[in-house]
Amino acid sequence: MNWSEAVTAYLDEAGQVIGGLAGLADAVARAAETVAEALAGGHRVYLMGNGGSAADAQHIAGELVGRFMVERQAWPVQALSTDTSVLTTIANDYGYEEVFARQVTAVAGPGDVVIGFSTSGTSANILRGFEAARERGARTVGFCGPESAEFAGRCDQVIAVAGSSSPHIQDGHGVLGHILCHLVERILTGGEA
C-alpha cells in the first residue's frame, strides 16, 4: 500500500469536514459571547469530555487559563476530566454516568458555563452533566457530531460538526475550540487578539 495515498485520503476527508465549519460561525460566535459574558461577570467555565474529547476539554481549558494569542489575565476555567481521584471515586460509588454531574453539582452555579464535548452526542455522563448544570442554573454549550435530539434537548447552545467519524468530528472540534478561544480573548481584551 502507498501510505502517502492514505495520508492524502485522510486529509481530503478532514478537509471536507473543516470546510463545512463555516456554517457554524454564528453558533461559535454565540458560544464565545456566552463564555466571555460569564468570565467578565466573575463566573467560571467548566469543560467535560471522554477520551479524545476529554483531551479537547483540557486543551481549551489550558488555552483560557494560560493564554491563546495575547498576554492577559488568567481566567477561571477547569476541565472536569483531570482529577483521577475524584473521577474514580464517583465512578466507583455512583457509576460512570455520574462522574461529571457530581462535579458540576459541587462547583457550578448560576452564571457559570458548562461545556461538553461528545462526538456521538449520546455520552450518558455528558448528558447527565448538562442536566446537573441546568439544575444549578449554569448555561450549557455542547460540541457534538451530527446533532442528536437528545443532546440538543440538554444544551442551551449546540455546535454540531457534520462528520462521519469520531476522528474527523474531533478535527472540527479542535478548530472550533481554537476559534472560541480566539473570540473570547478578542471580546475580553477589547479586540486586541
C-alpha positions in Angstrom: 0.0 0.0 0.0 1.1 3.5 -0.7 0.9 5.2 2.7 1.2 8.7 1.2 -2.1 8.0 -0.5 -3.7 7.1 2.8 -2.4 10.4 4.2 -3.9 12.3 1.3 -7.2 10.4 1.6 -7.4 11.3 5.3 -6.6 14.9 4.7 -9.2 15.1 1.9 -11.9 13.8 4.2 -10.8 16.0 7.1 -10.7 19.0 4.7 -14.3 18.4 3.8 -15.3 18.5 7.4 -13.2 21.6 8.1 -14.6 23.2 5.0 -18.1 22.8 6.4 -17.4 24.5 9.6 -18.2 28.0 8.2 -21.8 27.1 8.6 -21.3 27.0 12.3 -19.9 30.6 12.5 -23.0 32.0 14.3 -23.2 29.1 16.8 -19.5 29.5 17.7 -19.8 33.3 18.0 -22.8 32.9 20.3 -20.9 30.4 22.4 -17.9 32.7 22.6 -20.2 35.6 23.7 -21.7 33.3 26.4 -18.3 32.3 27.7 -16.9 35.9 27.6 -20.0 37.2 29.4 -19.6 34.6 32.2 -15.9 35.4 32.7 -16.5 39.1 32.6 -19.1 38.7 35.3 -16.7 36.8 37.6 -18.2 33.4 36.8 -16.4 30.2 35.9 -16.3 27.8 32.9 -16.2 24.0 33.3 -15.5 21.6 30.5 -16.2 17.9 30.2 -15.5 15.1 27.7 -14.4 11.4 27.4 -11.3 10.1 25.7 -10.2 12.4 22.9 -13.0 14.7 23.9 -11.5 14.9 27.4 -8.3 16.0 25.7 -10.2 18.6 23.8 -11.8 19.9 27.0 -8.4 20.0 28.7 -6.9 21.8 25.7 -9.5 24.6 25.7 -9.1 25.0 29.5 -5.4 25.3 29.1 -5.7 28.0 26.4 -8.1 30.0 28.5 -6.3 29.7 31.8 -2.9 30.3 30.2 -3.2 32.3 27.0 -4.2 31.7 23.5 -2.8 34.6 21.4 -2.4 37.5 23.8 -1.0 38.3 27.2 -3.9 38.9 29.6 -5.1 37.8 33.0 -5.8 34.1 33.7 -9.5 33.1 33.6 -11.2 30.6 35.9 -11.7 27.7 33.6 -11.4 24.0 34.6 -11.6 20.7 32.8 -13.6 18.2 34.9 -11.7 15.1 33.5 -8.4 15.8 35.2 -8.7 14.7 38.8 -8.4 10.9 38.7 -9.2 10.5 42.4 -12.5 12.4 42.0 -13.3 10.6 38.8 -12.6 7.1 40.1 -14.4 7.8 43.5 -17.5 9.0 41.8 -17.4 6.2 39.2 -16.9 3.6 41.9 -19.6 4.9 44.3 -22.2 6.3 41.9 -21.4 4.9 38.4 -19.5 6.3 35.5 -22.7 8.2 34.2 -22.3 10.5 37.3 -18.6 11.5 37.0 -19.4 14.9 35.6 -22.8 15.6 37.1 -21.5 15.1 40.6 -18.6 17.5 40.0 -20.9 20.1 38.3 -23.3 19.9 41.3 -20.3 20.6 43.6 -18.8 23.5 41.7 -21.2 25.2 39.2 -23.7 27.8 39.9 -25.8 30.5 38.3 -23.9 32.5 35.7 -21.3 29.7 35.1 -20.9 27.9 31.8 -20.6 24.1 31.3 -19.2 23.0 28.0 -19.4 19.4 26.9 -17.7 17.5 24.1 -19.3 14.3 22.7 -18.6 13.2 19.1 -21.6 10.9 19.3 -23.9 13.3 21.2 -25.0 10.3 23.3 -22.4 10.1 26.1 -24.5 9.4 29.2 -22.1 11.2 31.6 -22.0 14.3 29.4 -25.8 14.4 29.2 -26.1 14.0 33.0 -23.5 16.7 33.4 -25.7 19.0 31.3 -28.7 18.1 33.4 -26.8 19.0 36.6 -25.7 22.3 35.1 -29.2 23.3 34.3 -30.3 22.3 37.8 -27.6 24.6 39.2 -28.6 27.5 36.9 -25.5 27.3 34.7 -25.6 27.8 31.0 -24.6 24.9 28.7 -22.7 24.6 25.4 -22.4 21.3 23.6 -19.9 20.3 20.9 -21.1 17.1 19.1 -21.1 15.3 15.8 -24.2 15.2 13.7 -26.7 16.6 16.1 -28.9 14.2 18.2 -32.2 15.3 19.5 -31.3 14.2 23.0 -28.1 16.2 23.0 -29.8 19.3 21.6 -32.5 18.9 24.3 -29.9 19.1 27.1 -27.9 22.1 25.8 -28.7 25.8 25.6 -26.3 26.0 22.6 -25.2 23.2 20.3 -22.3 23.2 17.9 -22.8 20.1 15.7 -19.9 19.2 13.4 -21.0 17.2 10.3 -18.6 14.3 10.1 -18.9 10.6 9.6 -16.2 9.5 12.0 -15.1 10.5 15.5 -11.6 11.5 14.4 -12.9 14.0 11.8 -15.5 15.3 14.2 -12.7 15.9 16.7 -10.7 17.6 14.0 -13.6 20.0 13.7 -13.9 20.4 17.4 -10.2 21.3 17.6 -10.5 24.0 15.0 -13.8 25.4 16.5 -12.3 25.3 20.1 -9.4 27.4 18.9 -11.8 29.9 17.3 -13.8 30.0 20.5 -10.6 30.9 22.5 -9.7 33.5 19.9 -13.1 35.2 20.1 -13.2 35.1 23.9 -9.8 36.8 24.0 -10.9 39.4 21.5 -14.1 40.1 23.3 -12.5 40.4 26.8 -9.4 42.3 25.7 -11.2 44.9 23.6 -10.4 43.3 20.3 -6.6 43.2 20.7 -6.2 39.5 19.8 
